[in-house]
């Protein structure tokens, strides 16, 4: 699934799902908490509007076939005490999608 397909499901998405889709697009392992925290730091540095999003670990796996990996990833993030390890909602506008993809360039 691409970020555009994810946007078709809902215009606002949480950064965990966005991270997973972006990594899938790029063929990169999404289960890297260090890269995720750098991703959130990057989004903040670019001034993207994000709102903190309370994401329940036990209820997070339903949408993706990698549900167990996602739950493990969220559990690992919950042990990191940093705002960059949190989940946020983000608007998947064309400009934001372009900025998201530039993280791996």
Buried (B, 14 or more C-beta within 10 A) or exposed (E): BEBEEBBEEEEEBBBBBBBBBBBBBEEEEBBBBEBBBEBBEBBEEEEBEBEEBEBEBEEBBEEBEBEEBBBBBBEBBBEBEEEBBBBBBBBBEEEBBEBBEEBBE
